[in-house]
């Protein structure tokens, strides 16, 4: 049986706390790195996004929505809209939602994985695949 040594116990606890502290710092550093910016973190250099960077989200939303509505007014082809959005860098959902069987959505996320931004486009169409309405939203993707 070994004798209880309070100094050795205290030293073990200090080492254990130091290691715990280090492991808490690692996720924090990773999260902060996610908020860093690099040139690839910007909106794609495509016609839809010219002049959007640097504007407020409300102004950017208005600009994108105006451009989409001007290029794809009511009666335009959903197929052409989807192709255009993919060319602009969007991920277009290929499956319809039960609540909007003739509608669709596309999204584009950029920037850091934590402090990034996103652009979403959604539309309603008739049974013949013609656009009835189109909407856009430019916003952050959830920064802590």
N, C-alpha and C positions, 0 to 999 in steps of 0.2 A: 504494500500500500504506500502510495506516495503522499507526501505532505502537501497541504494546500498552500500555494504560493500566490498571494494576492497581486504581487508585481507581475508575475508571469501571466496571470489571468487578465490583468489590465492591458498588458502588451498585446495579447492575442485579440482582445476586443478592439484595440486601436487599429491593428492590422486589418481586421475584418471590416471595420467601418471605413477605412481608407479604400479597400477594394470595392465596397458597395458604392462609395462615392464616385469612384472611377467608372463603374458600370452605369451609373446614372448620368454621367457626363457624356458618354458615347452617344446615346440616342438624342440628346440635346444638340450635340454637334452635327449629327446627321440631319436633324430637322432644320437647323439653321442653314446648312449647306443647301437644302432644298429651296431656300428662299433666295439663293444667289441667282444672278442673271448672267447669261451668256448670249452671244449673238443668235444662237439657235433657239433661244427662248422667246423670240419675238413672233408676232403674227406673220404668216407667210407673205412673201412679197408678190401678192397676186392682186388683180384689179379690184376685187371686192373690198380689200382691206387698206387700200391707199388712203393715207391721211387719218386712219383710225387710231393708230398708236399715239399715245400722249393726250388723247381726249378723255373726258370723263366717261364712265360706263354709260350714262344716259345719252350723252352726245354720240358715242360710238354706236349704241343700239339704234339710234335714230338714223344715222348715216347708212349703216348696213341694211336696215329695214327699207329705207328709201331706195337704195340701189337694187335690192332684190325685187321689190314691187315694180320698179321701173323696167327691169329686164324681164320679169315674169309676171305680167299683169294677169288678171282673171282671164281664163280661157287658154292660157299657155299650157304646154305639155309638162306633166309631172316628170316624165322620163328625161326631158331636156334639163329640168331643174336639178334632178338628182345627179346627172352627169356634170353639170356646171359646179355643183357643190363639191363633188369629189375632186374636180380639177382645182378648186380653191383650197383643198386640204381637209375638208370635212370627212368624217366617218358617217356614212349614210346608213340608217337602220333599214334593213330590207324586209322586216316583218311589220305588218300593220297591227295596231292595237285594237282590241275589241271595241273600245269606246270610240275610236275614230278609224273605221275600216278603210276609208278612202284618204286618210291623212298620212302624214309621215313626219319624221324628225331626222335631223342631222346635227352633229356636234363636232367641235374642234376645241381641244384643250392645249394650252401651251404655257410655258413658264415652268417654274419649279413644281414638283409634285405636291407640295403643300401650299405654297403661296402663288399659285398660278392664276391664269385667267381662262375664260371659256367663251365661245360663241355658240349659240344654239339657233337653229332655224327649224321652224315647223310650218306645216301647210295642211290645208284641207282641199280635197279634190272631189269632183263628181265621179259617178260610176264609169265615165268614159276616160278617166285619167287626165282631166283638165282642171287646172288650179282654180279654186274658188277664193281662197285667201292664203296669205303668207305672213309669217311673223318672225321676228328675230330678237335675240337677247344677247347682249355683250355684258359679261359680269365676271367677278372673281370666282375662283373655284373653291373657295373656303380657306381663308387664312386665319390661323389661330389668333 
